[in-house]
Structure formats: C-alpha cells, structure tokens
Amino acid sequence: MPSRYLARVYVSLKSGYSDPEGETTARALRGLGYGVEEVRVSKVYEVVFEAEDRREAGELVEEMCRRLLTNPTKDDYAYELREME
C-alpha cells in the first residue's frame, strides 16, 4: 500500500544569474534604513503525493524537479522529504 509523502522543494537562482526581485527588495530595505547587502529570492513548493517507499518518493521528487519545478539552466534546488502519518 502506498504511503503519503510531503516534499518541500527549495528553488533558487544559480550564482551569476541576476535576481531583479531580490535587487528591488534589497534597495527597498536599504531605503528603510537596513544595512542589507544582498537579497536573493527563492521559491518553496510543498508537494503531497503517494509512493510505494522512500526510494521511489525521492525518485519522483527528482523527476518533478527536472520536468516542471526547476529550469536546470538557471536554477539550483534542494528538497526535504518526509513520510506523512
């Protein structure tokens, strides 16, 4: 019987790619008086799904990242995976 899993996938721009949203946010924070050097924006996806076991769950998350959640040219990603009760 399949188990339910929760994956939290963290997606961020690779080093060297411009981050206009982060740059705008950094300027705004400096304008408010904060000594901010840099802001980088990341996304977090929470995905609930079923898999036969943890190995298959990891393979499915990797596949989801490659096929839709990330752009391998410009994005880095990491994920946390846990079985749900």
ZAMARGU-4260 file (C-alpha; in steps of 0.2 Angstrom, whole numbers, plus 5000, padded with zeros to 4 digits):
<rodrens>
0) 5000/5000/5000 | 5007/5017/4995 | 5012/5030/5009 | 5009/5048/5008 | 5024/5060/5007
5) 5027/5078/5009 | 5041/5086/4999 | 5047/5103/5002 | 5057/5109/4986 | 5068/5124/4988
10) 5072/5133/4971 | 5084/5147/4969 | 5094/5155/4955 | 5111/5149/4952 | 5126/5160/4956
15) 5129/5173/4942 | 5111/5175/4937 | 5103/5192/4940 | 5088/5192/4953 | 5078/5208/4949
20) 5066/5204/4963 | 5079/5202/4975 | 5088/5218/4970 | 5072/5228/4971 | 5069/5221/4988
25) 5087/5225/4994 | 5085/5243/4988 | 5069/5245/4997 | 5076/5238/5013 | 5091/5250/5012
30) 5079/5264/5009 | 5070/5259/5025 | 5087/5260/5034 | 5093/5242/5035 | 5111/5238/5031
35) 5106/5225/5018 | 5120/5219/5006 | 5110/5207/4996 | 5093/5199/4994 | 5090/5183/4984
40) 5073/5177/4981 | 5069/5158/4982 | 5053/5148/4980 | 5047/5134/4991 | 5035/5121/4984
45) 5026/5109/4996 | 5020/5093/4986 | 5010/5080/4994 | 5010/5063/4984 | 5010/5044/4986
50) 5024/5032/4983 | 5027/5014/4987 | 5043/5018/4998 | 5055/5032/5002 | 5067/5027/4987
55) 5053/5029/4975 | 5047/5045/4983 | 5064/5053/4981 | 5065/5047/4963 | 5048/5055/4960
60) 5053/5072/4968 | 5069/5072/4957 | 5058/5069/4941 | 5046/5083/4946 | 5060/5095/4948
65) 5068/5090/4931 | 5051/5091/4922 | 5042/5106/4929 | 5048/5114/4946 | 5065/5120/4940
70) 5074/5126/4925 | 5091/5116/4925 | 5099/5130/4916 | 5097/5144/4929 | 5090/5135/4945
75) 5098/5126/4959 | 5086/5115/4970 | 5086/5105/4986 | 5072/5096/4995 | 5066/5089/5011
80) 5056/5073/5011 | 5046/5066/5025 | 5033/5052/5026 | 5016/5058/5032 | 5005/5049/5045
</rodrens>
